[in-house]
Amino acid sequence: MRKEVLELNNRFGEKYAGSYVFTEISWAKRSRIIQKYTKYHPVSGQIEKADYVTIQAETIWASLKQQPSHEPISLKKLLSECEDGVPIELGELFSQIVNRLNSVSLDETRFLSEPYEDKSPIQQSQSSACAKSSVGHQNNSQNNQQKQSSNSSSS
């Protein structure tokens, strides 16, 4: 499996200076992380809710194999929203390295970085709405044809 070493100076503070080693994780590990923090609709299989921050933090944590002993990074620290959390730029740097190592595509990276409602790669199927009876469908088709013919005759 591939690995990448990151040598940090004091850019993010003395406590983060040192060497970090990241390795590629297995497909199964990545899939389990995603499954653990994603809720799917029981019928359609579409994503209902996903905790993308936790998915990314878990992926970083799974890939991080070595770090400076003076201030270890922990999953708790990666997830912390308080002052004791990892600085934004450092978290983004870790994410870039881990995504590159684990061959996460640009589209997947964008999808994981943005809210679910805005950029879902899964398009809603027109047939996923409530099923209508064939009689109702025929009536709707006839109504649509009448509307179209009246619209075209009035133009």
C-alpha angles and dihedrals in degrees: 000000000000122000137192129200120212118198112197125195121196093292092116095032135285094282092062097045115115143058126322123187120201125186134192113263125218124266089244093054092049091047092050092051091052093045092049094058102033126083117205129198107256094227108030097030090223119144111266098175137355133180099220095176091056092044090054094043092050090048091051091047092049091049096045107095103162135021140162112292094219095070114011119202111233133190087246090055092047089053097042116116092191132086091275091064126101114281113259096244092048092049090050091049091051089048093052092050094046094045091050092048093048094044095242105173124233090252091052090048091051090047092051092047098051133061115274095238093058104047115021112163087205113083116213111250116234088223093057091081118092111300114250125210116257090245091056090048092052091050090050090050091051091048091050092050091050091050092049094049092047090048093050093046092051095053 
